[in-house]
Amino acid sequence: MRMRKKKFTLVEILFVTSILAILLAILLPSMRRAKEYAYDIVCKNNLRQIGVAYKNYKADYKNQHPASDRWLDDLRPLYPYLNTVDVFVCPKSHTELKSSNDLLGGADYYISGKMTDNDKNNGHGNSPYHFDLSNPGVNTMLTLSYKRDAVCLYDKYYRSHFGKFNVLYLEPYQGTENGVNVRKMAFQLDKEYGISKFWFLEVASNGEYWLIDSISEFPN
């Protein structure tokens, strides 16, 4: 006598399907969040490597910053200290770099020799504007930023890492602590979603030469 195969009823199938849908609804956000955490970690690691390369460059060139005669330039001078183009690309960007030749116009992280004011900009990016919250006359030693395609929007930014953006602080000591203008210079990362304006954070340093942090707001 042949055994009849038991078939699932429509109710049972719908029940199992609903359970799977609930599990996916629970797991997918966690998986997406884990992926975002991974992006954030890689992003900060890129900054750390750029910071190390920057320090090594200064050690080799008598404490001089990488040269730039424009308000925005690439980080090719730091490439020999890294020997990889991957570190110049934010993990949330769709940029593809094949060699150091692609860094000019292709990288997500850029260096600026001088800051410019939109109101005074003559279209060539060479109207210096030395911005300092406490003393506008103080020259900026170095500013890091990036550009999107061939256009640089001076004061726009986007929060792409959990509603925040990662920041590399360079040369934190420019003044004294205990309330007297200890500044950190900073730049925003993500090319894909916008562009950072240049700014100083009037906050006390913890003594590190460069720091990694995540912030959600520009200071007023």
N, CA, C and O of each residue as an XYZ file, in Angstrom:
880
protein
N       0.836     -1.191      0.000
C       0.000      0.000      0.000
C       0.877      1.249      0.000
O       1.737      1.416      0.864
N       0.657      2.091     -0.943
C       1.481      3.295     -1.085
C       1.061      4.346     -0.061
O      -0.119      4.578      0.200
N       2.117      4.976      0.512
C       1.876      6.046      1.480
C       1.589      7.348      0.736
O       2.314      7.723     -0.184
N       0.566      8.001      1.131
C       0.256      9.297      0.511
C       1.148     10.382      1.122
O       1.273     10.491      2.342
N       1.762     11.180      0.242
C       2.604     12.281      0.706
C       1.729     13.386      1.287
O       0.742     13.823      0.694
N       2.141     13.812      2.468
C       1.381     14.875      3.105
C       1.692     16.213      2.443
O       2.859     16.573      2.292
N       0.688     16.928      2.060
C       0.865     18.233      1.443
C       0.580     19.329      2.461
O      -0.266     19.196      3.345
N       1.338     20.437      2.293
C       1.103     21.586      3.161
C      -0.166     22.302      2.732
O      -0.446     22.465      1.544
N      -0.904     22.711      3.709
C      -2.100     23.498      3.395
C      -1.705     24.941      3.125
O      -0.608     25.373      3.479
N      -2.594     25.668      2.506
C      -2.345     27.078      2.201
C      -2.105     27.878      3.480
O      -1.274     28.787      3.504
N      -2.822     27.542      4.520
C      -2.658     28.247      5.800
C      -1.260     28.019      6.363
O      -0.628     28.944      6.873
N      -0.782     26.774      6.266
C       0.556     26.466      6.773
C       1.630     27.201      5.978
O       2.592     27.718      6.545
N       1.456     27.241      4.663
C       2.428     27.943      3.814
C       2.450     29.428      4.148
O       3.519     30.027      4.271
N       1.278     30.015      4.292
C       1.202     31.435      4.634
C       1.810     31.702      6.010
O       2.448     32.732      6.226
N       1.607     30.772      6.929
C       2.158     30.929      8.273
C       3.687     30.934      8.229
O       4.327     31.803      8.820
N       4.268     29.953      7.521
C       5.726     29.877      7.408
C       6.276     31.110      6.696
O       7.295     31.668      7.103
N       5.593     31.532      5.624
C       6.031     32.716      4.882
C       6.029     33.953      5.764
O       6.949     34.769      5.702
N       4.999     34.092      6.582
C       4.923     35.259      7.465
C       6.029     35.237      8.511
O       6.584     36.280      8.858
N       6.352     34.034      9.019
C       7.448     33.912      9.984
C       8.770     34.333      9.343
O       9.550     35.069      9.946
N       9.018     33.860      8.112
C      10.246     34.233      7.403
C      10.306     35.735      7.159
O      11.361     36.354      7.293
N       9.164     36.314      6.799
C       9.121     37.757      6.557
C       9.449     38.535      7.823
O      10.153     39.543      7.777
N       8.936     38.063      8.949
C       9.223     38.721     10.226
C      10.706     38.616     10.570
O      11.319     39.588     11.011
N      11.282     37.420     10.363
C      12.706     37.230     10.645
C      13.571     38.129      9.768
O      14.539     38.724     10.242
N      13.217     38.227      8.479
C      13.965     39.105      7.579
C      13.848     40.557      8.011
O      14.824     41.306      7.978
N      12.646     40.948      8.414
C      12.436     42.328      8.859
C      13.279     42.644     10.087
O      13.714     43.780     10.280
N      13.504     41.629     10.916
C      14.321     41.823     12.112
C      15.810     41.822     11.779
O      16.571     42.632     12.306
N      16.221     40.903     10.898
C      17.642     40.706     10.625
C      18.220     41.722      9.645
O      19.362     42.151      9.810
N      17.451     42.115      8.628
C      17.994     42.999      7.596
C      18.496     44.330      8.145
O      19.593     44.752      7.778
N      17.738     45.015      9.014
C      18.283     46.262      9.574
C      19.587     46.045     10.329
O      20.496     46.873     10.265
N      19.675     44.918     11.051
C      20.906     44.616     11.777
C      22.058     44.381     10.817
O      23.184     44.807     11.073
N      21.773     43.698      9.704
C      22.808     43.449      8.703
C      23.242     44.746      8.040
O      24.430     44.970      7.809
N      22.258     45.607      7.734
C      22.602     46.896      7.133
C      23.423     47.740      8.103
O      24.380     48.404      7.706
N      23.041     47.705      9.367
C      23.780     48.477     10.366
C      25.205     47.943     10.523
O      26.150     48.719     10.668
N      25.354     46.623     10.495
C      26.691     46.037     10.572
C      27.534     46.468      9.377
O      28.728     46.736      9.516
N      26.910     46.534      8.207
C      27.619     46.982      7.011
C      28.032     48.441      7.148
O      29.138     48.816      6.760
N      27.138     49.268      7.703
C      27.458     50.680      7.905
C      28.593     50.839      8.910
O      29.453     51.705      8.747
N      28.598     50.002      9.954
C      29.699     50.030     10.911
C      31.019     49.696     10.214
O      32.049     50.312     10.489
N      30.977     48.725      9.318
C      32.185     48.355      8.579
C      32.665     49.512      7.715
O      33.863     49.793      7.666
N      31.735     50.191      7.027
C      32.096     51.371      6.242
C      32.762     52.422      7.130
O      33.782     53.007      6.767
N      32.169     52.645      8.286
C      32.676     53.668      9.193
C      34.079     53.329      9.675
O      34.936     54.207      9.763
N      34.316     52.057      9.986
C      35.635     51.627     10.449
C      36.679     51.814      9.358
O      37.773     52.316      9.620
N      36.344     51.409      8.129
C      37.275     51.569      7.009
C      37.549     53.045      6.758
O      38.685     53.441      6.500
N      36.502     53.851      6.837
C      36.623     55.285      6.617
C      37.605     55.906      7.616
O      38.484     56.678      7.235
N      37.445     55.562      8.890
C      38.330     56.097      9.918
C      39.747     55.555      9.760
O      40.718     56.268     10.013
N      39.867     54.312      9.348
C      41.190     53.747      9.127
C      41.902     54.454      7.982
O      43.113     54.671      8.042
N      41.156     54.815      6.934
C      41.741     55.604      5.850
C      42.323     56.902      6.389
O      43.428     57.302      6.020
N      41.572     57.552      7.262
C      42.031     58.808      7.831
C      43.284     58.613      8.673
O      44.210     59.422      8.619
N      43.309     57.548      9.442
C      44.487     57.286     10.271
C      45.726     57.100      9.396
O      46.796     57.624      9.708
N      45.579     56.360      8.310
C      46.716     56.130      7.423
C      47.163     57.424      6.753
O      48.361     57.666      6.600
N      46.203     58.255      6.353
C      46.552     59.550      5.775
C      47.273     60.405      6.814
O      48.231     61.107      6.491
N      46.806     60.342      8.069
C      47.465     61.094      9.130
C      48.896     60.650      9.355
O      49.781     61.484      9.546
N      49.137     59.339      9.336
C      50.496     58.818      9.490
C      51.365     59.253      8.316
O      52.507     59.669      8.510
N      50.831     59.158      7.101
C      51.580     59.582      5.917
C      51.918     61.065      5.991
O      53.013     61.482      5.614
N      50.977     61.847      6.475
C      51.192     63.286      6.620
C      52.335     63.570      7.589
O      53.185     64.418      7.318
N      52.356     62.861      8.722
C      53.420     63.050      9.699
C      54.771     62.628      9.126
O      55.776     63.302      9.351
N      54.802     61.524      8.392
C      56.049     61.060      7.797
C      56.551     62.028      6.735
O      57.753     62.262      6.615
N      55.628     62.586      5.969
C      56.008     63.579      4.959
C      56.676     64.773      5.627
O      57.727     65.233      5.182
N      56.064     65.274      6.696
C      56.627     66.433      7.387
C      57.995     66.108      7.977
O      58.879     66.964      7.992
N      58.178     64.884      8.462
C      59.469     64.495      9.023
C      60.553     64.480      7.954
O      61.703     64.822      8.230
N      60.196     64.087      6.739
C      61.162     64.016      5.645
C      61.446     65.374      5.019
O      62.513     65.575      4.440
N      60.507     66.307      5.127
C      60.636     67.601      4.453
C      60.700     68.759      5.444
O      60.064     69.796      5.253
N      61.480     68.563      6.506
C      61.804     69.630      7.456
C      60.562     70.326      7.996
O      60.495     71.554      8.061
N      59.598     69.530      8.375
C      58.374     70.019      9.018
C      57.499     70.864      8.098
O      56.686     71.658      8.571
N      57.659     70.698      6.795
C      56.846     71.436      5.833
C      55.601     70.632      5.460
O      55.635     69.403      5.395
N      54.508     71.344      5.217
C      53.295     70.704      4.734
C      53.411     70.401      3.242
O      54.198     71.052      2.555
N      52.660     69.442      2.723
C      52.616     69.242      1.268
C      52.231     70.538      0.566
O      51.287     71.215      0.973
N      52.956     70.875     -0.477
C      52.766     72.162     -1.144
C      51.470     72.198     -1.939
O      51.025     71.189     -2.486
N      50.881     73.375     -1.989
C      49.695     73.598     -2.807
C      49.592     75.080     -3.099
O      49.634     75.901     -2.183
N      49.457     75.429     -4.375
C      49.295     76.837     -4.731
C      47.855     77.151     -5.087
O      47.554     78.228     -5.599
N      46.965     76.202     -4.813
C      45.547     76.413     -5.079
C      44.756     76.152     -3.810
O      45.303     75.684     -2.812
N      43.484     76.454     -3.853
C      42.670     76.227     -2.658
C      42.273     74.772     -2.517
O      41.830     74.350     -1.449
N      42.430     73.984     -3.601
C      42.089     72.567     -3.546
C      43.071     71.792     -4.401
O      43.260     72.110     -5.575
N      43.690     70.789     -3.830
C      44.655     69.988     -4.575
C      44.583     68.557     -4.060
O      43.977     68.289     -3.022
N      45.207     67.641     -4.795
C      45.109     66.236     -4.415
C      46.218     65.869     -3.431
O      47.074     66.690     -3.100
N      46.182     64.629     -2.976
C      47.129     64.159     -1.972
C      48.224     63.286     -2.573
O      48.743     62.391     -1.906
N      48.570     63.539     -3.810
C      49.617     62.744     -4.443
C      50.948     62.782     -3.701
O      51.652     61.773     -3.699
N      51.338     63.910     -3.059
C      52.604     63.892     -2.315
C      52.661     62.838     -1.210
O      53.745     62.432     -0.793
N      51.496     62.396     -0.736
C      51.479     61.395      0.330
C      51.437     59.966     -0.198
O      51.585     59.019      0.574
N      51.240     59.800     -1.493
C      51.106     58.456     -2.059
C      52.337     57.581     -1.804
O      52.166     56.411     -1.461
N      53.581     58.089     -1.955
C      54.749     57.233     -1.711
C      54.798     56.658     -0.296
O      55.461     55.646     -0.067
N      54.114     57.281      0.643
C      54.113     56.788      2.019
C      53.017     55.750      2.255
O      52.973     55.120      3.312
N      52.143     55.575      1.282
C      51.018     54.650      1.425
C      51.079     53.490      0.434
O      50.705     52.364      0.762
N      51.556     53.775     -0.787
C      51.717     52.761     -1.835
C      50.433     52.026     -2.178
O      50.471     50.871     -2.602
N      49.318     52.676     -2.000
C      48.032     52.123     -2.412
C      47.076     53.274     -2.650
O      47.112     54.285     -1.948
N      46.222     53.110     -3.645
C      45.233     54.154     -3.923
C      43.943     53.926     -3.140
O      43.099     54.819     -3.054
N      43.791     52.730     -2.570
C      42.541     52.406     -1.883
C      42.270     53.326     -0.703
O      41.116     53.637     -0.410
N      43.319     53.762     -0.028
C      43.149     54.583      1.159
C      42.597     55.965      0.826
O      42.119     56.669      1.715
N      42.659     56.358     -0.438
C      42.169     57.672     -0.853
C      40.692     57.648     -1.249
O      40.161     58.651     -1.724
N      40.038     56.521     -1.059
C      38.635     56.379     -1.467
C      37.784     56.041     -0.251
O      38.062     55.076      0.460
N      36.757     56.828     -0.018
C      35.811     56.524      1.055
C      35.041     55.258      0.685
O      34.638     55.117     -0.469
N      34.822     54.338      1.615
C      34.130     53.090      1.288
C      32.695     53.287      0.811
O      32.131     52.385      0.193
N      32.094     54.438      1.081
C      30.737     54.692      0.614
C      30.720     55.390     -0.736
O      29.657     55.698     -1.274
N      31.889     55.634     -1.272
C      31.988     56.276     -2.578
C      32.044     55.219     -3.672
O      32.444     54.080     -3.430
N      31.640     55.605     -4.872
C      31.713     54.703     -6.027
C      32.948     54.981     -6.883
O      33.050     54.497     -8.010
N      33.876     55.757     -6.346
C      35.094     56.089     -7.071
C      35.959     54.846     -7.276
O      36.085     54.016     -6.376
N      36.547     54.724     -8.449
C      37.481     53.636     -8.745
C      38.811     54.238     -9.191
O      38.877     54.961    -10.185
N      39.854     53.932     -8.450
C      41.195     54.402     -8.783
C      42.062     53.206     -9.149
O      42.110     52.218     -8.416
N      42.743     53.298    -10.280
C      43.583     52.195    -10.734
C      45.060     52.441    -10.446
O      45.821     51.490    -10.263
N      45.469     53.700    -10.404
C      46.864     54.029    -10.143
C      46.939     55.415     -9.521
O      45.932     56.113     -9.405
N      48.149     55.805     -9.120
C      48.323     57.127     -8.519
C      48.009     58.242     -9.504
O      47.735     59.370     -9.092
N      48.045     57.947    -10.791
C      47.699     58.958    -11.794
C      46.231     59.363    -11.707
O      45.855     60.448    -12.151
N      45.406     58.493    -11.134
C      43.973     58.788    -11.013
C      43.648     59.649     -9.803
O      42.509     60.090     -9.645
N      44.638     59.894     -8.945
C      44.371     60.678     -7.742
C      43.960     62.102     -8.077
O      43.129     62.688     -7.383
N      44.533     62.660     -9.133
C      44.185     64.017     -9.537
C      42.804     63.997    -10.173
O      42.634     63.518    -11.295
N      41.825     64.516     -9.453
C      40.462     64.547     -9.950
C      39.658     63.308     -9.633
O      38.465     63.259     -9.931
N      40.286     62.290     -9.026
C      39.561     61.054     -8.777
C      39.427     60.663     -7.325
O      38.521     59.908     -6.973
N      40.317     61.163     -6.464
C      40.289     60.761     -5.059
C      39.157     61.448     -4.306
O      38.612     62.458     -4.751
N      38.820     60.878     -3.162
C      37.777     61.462     -2.316
C      38.333     62.444     -1.297
O      37.583     63.239     -0.732
N      39.635     62.398     -1.057
C      40.238     63.249     -0.036
C      41.211     64.202     -0.715
O      42.033     63.795     -1.535
N      41.103     65.465     -0.364
C      41.929     66.482     -1.009
C      42.576     67.385      0.020
O      42.139     67.464      1.168
N      43.626     68.065     -0.413
C      44.359     68.984      0.444
C      44.220     70.397     -0.109
O      44.199     70.603     -1.322
N      44.129     71.347      0.779
C      43.969     72.734      0.352
C      45.056     73.590      0.975
O      45.320     73.504      2.174
N      45.679     74.411      0.157
C      46.730     75.281      0.647
C      46.207     76.575      1.209
O      46.855     77.179      2.064
N      45.062     77.017      0.759
C      44.481     78.244      1.294
C      42.980     78.179      1.158
O      42.454     77.496      0.280
N      42.300     78.880      2.016
C      40.844     78.857      2.035
C      40.314     80.039      1.240
O      40.972     81.075      1.140
N      39.148     79.885      0.687
C      38.571     80.969     -0.096
C      37.183     81.305      0.408
O      36.497     80.472      0.998
N      36.790     82.523      0.167
C      35.479     83.006      0.573
C      34.603     83.090     -0.665
O      34.990     83.707     -1.657
N      33.424     82.475     -0.619
C      32.529     82.513     -1.775
C      32.233     83.923     -2.232
O      32.170     84.193     -3.432
N      32.048     84.835     -1.270
C      31.692     86.204     -1.626
C      32.827     86.917     -2.345
O      32.598     87.875     -3.083
N      34.050     86.449     -2.130
C      35.203     87.104     -2.739
C      35.810     86.278     -3.867
O      36.723     86.734     -4.556
N      35.309     85.081     -4.052
C      35.910     84.170     -5.028
C      35.793     84.729     -6.436
O      34.723     85.172     -6.853
N      36.890     84.704     -7.153
C      36.891     85.239     -8.517
C      36.711     84.150     -9.564
O      36.872     84.405    -10.757
N      36.380     82.939     -9.128
C      36.150     81.858    -10.076
C      37.341     80.967    -10.302
O      37.227     79.922    -10.941
N      38.506     81.374     -9.776
C      39.723     80.588     -9.984
C      40.221     79.945     -8.694
O      41.250     79.269     -8.693
N      39.504     80.150     -7.610
C      39.918     79.538     -6.357
C      41.167     80.137     -5.764
O      41.832     79.484     -4.961
N      41.516     81.370     -6.133
C      42.741     81.966     -5.617
C      42.489     83.287     -4.896
O      43.308     84.204     -4.957
N      41.360     83.374     -4.219
C      41.106     84.536     -3.375
C      41.238     84.100     -1.923
O      40.268     83.626     -1.332
N      42.426     84.252     -1.337
C      42.661     83.708      0.001
C      41.737     84.317      1.044
O      41.481     85.521      1.053
N      41.250     83.462      1.910
C      40.420     83.911      3.023
C      40.818     83.077      4.221
O      40.435     81.911      4.320
N      41.582     83.658      5.135
C      42.133     82.915      6.258
C      41.130     82.931      7.406
O      41.081     83.868      8.202
N      40.349     81.886      7.466
C      39.240     81.837      8.422
C      39.691     81.307      9.770
O      40.288     80.233      9.853
N      39.412     82.050     10.818
C      39.703     81.644     12.183
C      38.595     82.218     13.053
O      38.333     83.420     13.014
N      37.947     81.371     13.834
C      36.821     81.847     14.630
C      37.221     82.955     15.587
O      36.432     83.868     15.831
N      38.423     82.899     16.132
C      38.834     83.885     17.122
C      39.644     85.023     16.520
O      39.639     86.137     17.043
N      40.338     84.744     15.424
C      41.193     85.765     14.823
C      41.233     85.550     13.318
O      42.046     84.758     12.841
N      40.383     86.229     12.552
C      40.311     86.003     11.101
C      41.602     86.313     10.366
O      41.745     85.935      9.203
N      42.546     86.991     11.008
C      43.786     87.331     10.337
C      44.836     86.249     10.393
O      45.868     86.356      9.730
N      44.597     85.204     11.174
C      45.587     84.137     11.305
C      45.578     83.260     10.062
O      44.520     82.797      9.633
N      46.736     83.032      9.491
C      46.823     82.202      8.293
C      46.602     80.738      8.649
O      47.006     80.290      9.722
N      45.975     80.004      7.769
C      45.763     78.575      7.993
C      46.965     77.796      7.483
O      47.451     78.034      6.378
N      47.436     76.869      8.297
C      48.579     76.062      7.902
C      48.197     75.033      6.846
O      48.927     74.821      5.878
N      47.066     74.410      7.040
C      46.672     73.339      6.131
C      45.184     73.096      6.259
O      44.635     73.137      7.360
N      44.541     72.848      5.158
C      43.126     72.495      5.179
C      42.924     71.284      4.298
O      43.412     71.251      3.169
N      42.220     70.298      4.789
C      41.937     69.106      4.008
C      40.472     69.077      3.631
O      39.609     69.386      4.452
N      40.190     68.711      2.401
C      38.809     68.536      1.973
C      38.813     67.620      0.768
O      39.803     66.925      0.536
N      37.750     67.596      0.001
C      37.665     66.788     -1.193
C      36.760     67.503     -2.160
O      36.135     68.496     -1.790
N      36.670     67.045     -3.359
C      35.765     67.676     -4.303
C      34.893     66.622     -4.962
O      35.242     65.442     -4.976
N      33.773     67.040     -5.500
C      32.849     66.150     -6.190
C      32.915     66.471     -7.663
O      32.581     67.578     -8.086
N      33.346     65.498     -8.442
C      33.587     65.710     -9.864
C      34.505     66.913    -10.026
O      35.576     66.946     -9.421
N      34.114     67.901    -10.825
C      34.958     69.069    -11.039
C      34.420     70.287    -10.305
O      34.902     71.398    -10.526
N      33.442     70.106     -9.448
C      32.784     71.228     -8.791
C      32.989     71.136     -7.290
O      32.802     70.072     -6.700
N      33.363     72.217     -6.681
C      33.534     72.257     -5.242
C      32.567     73.273     -4.649
O      32.702     74.473     -4.889
N      31.600     72.804     -3.881
C      30.638     73.675     -3.218
C      31.168     73.995     -1.833
O      31.425     73.089     -1.041
N      31.330     75.232     -1.544
C      32.111     75.656     -0.396
C      31.515     75.274      0.949
O      32.256     74.881      1.850
N      30.204     75.374      1.116
C      29.667     75.273      2.467
C      28.592     74.206      2.632
O      27.743     74.328      3.515
N      28.606     73.165      1.806
C      27.613     72.104      1.919
C      28.270     70.834      2.467
O      29.450     70.579      2.225
N      27.503     70.055      3.196
C      28.002     68.788      3.703
C      26.840     67.821      3.857
O      25.674     68.210      3.797
N      27.174     66.578      4.053
C      26.145     65.548      4.234
C      26.634     64.550      5.272
O      27.814     64.199      5.288
N      25.740     64.092      6.134
C      26.103     63.138      7.185
C      25.820     61.726      6.685
O      24.659     61.335      6.563
N      26.832     60.983      6.403
C      26.626     59.682      5.767
C      27.054     58.504      6.626
O      26.861     57.359      6.216
N      27.622     58.734      7.787
C      27.982     57.642      8.689
C      27.121     57.751      9.942
O      27.486     58.431     10.901
N      25.968     57.070      9.925
C      25.036     57.106     11.047
C      24.624     58.532     11.387
O      24.524     58.897     12.558
N      24.388     59.327     10.362
C      23.978     60.701     10.582
C      25.119     61.622     10.955
O      24.895     62.774     11.329
N      26.338     61.125     10.855
C      27.508     61.934     11.191
C      28.532     61.813     10.072
O      28.340     61.057      9.120
N      29.612     62.559     10.195
C      30.713     62.394      9.253
C      32.015     62.328     10.035
O      32.138     62.929     11.102
N      32.969     61.609      9.509
C      34.248     61.435     10.176
C      35.159     62.618      9.900
O      35.075     63.258      8.851
N      36.019     62.892     10.851
C      36.868     64.075     10.784
C      38.290     63.698     11.160
O      38.514     62.948     12.110
N      39.237     64.218     10.418
C      40.651     64.093     10.761
C      41.125     65.434     11.294
O      41.019     66.450     10.607
N      41.644     65.444     12.505
C      42.185     66.668     13.087
C      43.695     66.687     12.877
O      44.378     65.699     13.146
N      44.202     67.795     12.403
C      45.632     67.966     12.187
C      46.129     69.151     13.005
O      45.438     70.159     13.151
N      47.332     69.010     13.531
C      47.960     70.090     14.286
C      47.033     70.635     15.364
O      46.658     71.805     15.289
N      46.648     69.855     16.353
C      45.676     70.349     17.322
C      46.167     71.507     18.169
O      45.368     72.350     18.579
N      47.461     71.568     18.442
C      47.931     72.643     19.309
C      48.232     73.913     18.519
O      49.222     73.987     17.792
N      47.375     74.896     18.671
C      47.598     76.222     18.100
C      47.084     77.221     19.128
O      46.063     77.872     18.906
N      47.772     77.342     20.229
C      47.311     78.174     21.322
C      47.513     77.427     22.626
O      48.296     76.479     22.679
N      46.831     77.833     23.664
C      46.957     77.177     24.945
C      45.622     76.601     25.361
O      44.578     76.988     24.835
N      45.654     75.683     26.298
C      44.415     75.104     26.793
C      43.805     76.012     27.857
O      44.162     77.185     27.971
N      42.894     75.458     28.622
C      42.199     76.218     29.658
C      41.462     77.423     29.085
O      41.505     78.519     29.643
N      40.788     77.199     27.964
C      39.898     78.235     27.448
C      40.505     79.211     26.486
O      39.849     80.190     26.127
N      41.742     78.995     26.041
C      42.368     79.967     25.143
C      42.643     79.330     23.790
O      43.759     78.887     23.520
N      41.649     79.288     22.964
C      41.774     78.996     21.542
C      42.691     77.829     21.192
O      43.638     78.005     20.426
N      42.436     76.675     21.722
C      43.104     75.470     21.241
C      42.273     74.941     20.087
O      41.134     74.524     20.295
N      42.814     74.948     18.872
C      42.019     74.687     17.683
C      42.390     73.344     17.063
O      43.511     72.858     17.215
N      41.444     72.770     16.378
C      41.681     71.575     15.578
C      41.205     71.852     14.168
O      40.102     72.359     13.962
N      42.027     71.524     13.213
C      41.640     71.688     11.825
C      40.996     70.392     11.337
O      41.412     69.306     11.740
N      40.007     70.494     10.492
C      39.239     69.302     10.161
C      38.809     69.288      8.709
O      38.856     70.310      8.026
N      38.385     68.103      8.236
C      37.768     68.016      6.922
C      36.782     66.867      6.880
O      36.907     65.890      7.618
N      35.814     67.001      6.016
C      34.787     65.977      5.854
C      35.190     65.005      4.753
O      35.973     65.343      3.865
N      34.647     63.792      4.823
C      35.083     62.750      3.905
C      34.291     62.625      2.612
O      34.868     62.765      1.533
N      33.010     62.370      2.683
C      32.334     61.646      1.632
C      31.993     62.447      0.385
O      31.125     63.320      0.400
N      32.688     62.133     -0.676
C      32.491     62.765     -1.971
C      31.107     62.492     -2.536
O      30.521     63.353     -3.192
N      30.591     61.320     -2.287
C      29.371     60.884     -2.958
C      28.154     61.702     -2.554
O      27.221     61.854     -3.343
N      28.153     62.231     -1.330
C      26.935     62.831     -0.811
C      27.029     64.325     -0.538
O      26.089     64.893      0.017
N      28.088     64.964     -0.893
C      28.155     66.390     -0.641
C      29.579     66.826     -0.411
O      30.519     66.093     -0.715
N      29.741     68.021      0.125
C      31.086     68.524      0.354
C      31.139     69.366      1.613
O      30.188     70.074      1.944
N      32.224     69.283      2.290
C      32.364     69.981      3.556
C      32.742     71.437      3.348
O      33.400     71.786      2.369
N      32.320     72.276      4.275
C      32.910     73.602      4.337
C      34.127     73.520      5.249
O      34.285     72.548      5.988
N      34.974     74.518      5.205
C      36.176     74.512      6.021
C      35.863     75.143      7.369
O      35.124     76.125      7.435
N      36.409     74.599      8.431
C      36.091     75.152      9.742
C      37.130     74.751     10.772
O      37.890     73.804     10.567
N      37.159     75.471     11.872
C      37.937     75.101     13.041
C      36.994     74.687     14.156
O      35.882     75.205     14.255
N      37.420     73.779     14.976
C      36.671     73.426     16.175
C      37.400     74.027     17.371
O      38.554     73.686     17.633
N      36.741     74.905     18.086
C      37.352     75.522     19.257
C      37.181     74.590     20.458
O      36.349     74.832     21.333
N      37.968     73.540     20.482
C      37.875     72.562     21.564
C      39.274     72.230     22.053
O      40.251     72.422     21.329
N      39.371     71.745     23.252
C      40.668     71.437     23.834
C      41.233     70.157     23.242
O      40.492     69.215     22.960
N      42.534     70.125     23.055
C      43.193     68.934     22.533
C      43.502     67.974     23.673
O      43.671     68.394     24.818
N      43.576     66.686     23.356
C      43.977     65.713     24.374
C      45.459     65.367     24.263
O      45.932     64.426     24.900
N      46.181     66.126     23.457
C      47.610     65.930     23.345
C      48.046     65.116     22.154
O      49.242     65.055     21.872
N      47.129     64.485     21.441
C      47.490     63.716     20.264
C      47.799     64.646     19.098
O      47.257     65.747     18.998
N      48.672     64.186     18.228
C      49.035     65.010     17.077
C      47.904     65.082     16.074
O      47.659     66.134     15.485
N      47.216     63.975     15.876
C      46.019     63.973     15.042
C      45.023     62.997     15.641
O      45.415     62.010     16.264
N      43.763     63.261     15.462
C      42.700     62.504     16.108
C      41.638     62.114     15.097
O      41.479     62.766     14.065
N      40.926     61.064     15.395
C      39.771     60.674     14.601
C      38.531     60.868     15.461
O      38.510     60.473     16.627
N      37.515     61.465     14.896
C      36.295     61.701     15.642
C      35.118     61.674     14.680
O      35.303     61.713     13.463
N      33.924     61.609     15.216
C      32.703     61.718     14.427
C      31.856     62.818     15.027
O      31.569     62.798     16.224
N      31.455     63.770     14.219
C      30.641     64.866     14.712
C      29.427     65.020     13.817
O      29.450     64.627     12.650
N      28.373     65.591     14.364
C      27.129     65.712     13.617
C      26.809     67.144     13.228
O      25.961     67.369     12.364
N      27.460     68.111     13.840
C      27.150     69.501     13.560
C      28.434     70.299     13.387
O      29.452     70.015     14.019
N      28.366     71.292     12.526
C      29.432     72.277     12.475
C      29.261     73.237     13.638
O      28.129     73.528     14.025
N      30.342     73.735     14.202
C      30.193     74.734     15.265
C      29.646     76.031     14.706
O      29.915     76.371     13.554
N      28.886     76.756     15.502
C      28.368     78.049     15.081
C      29.475     79.091     15.113
O      29.236     80.255     14.790
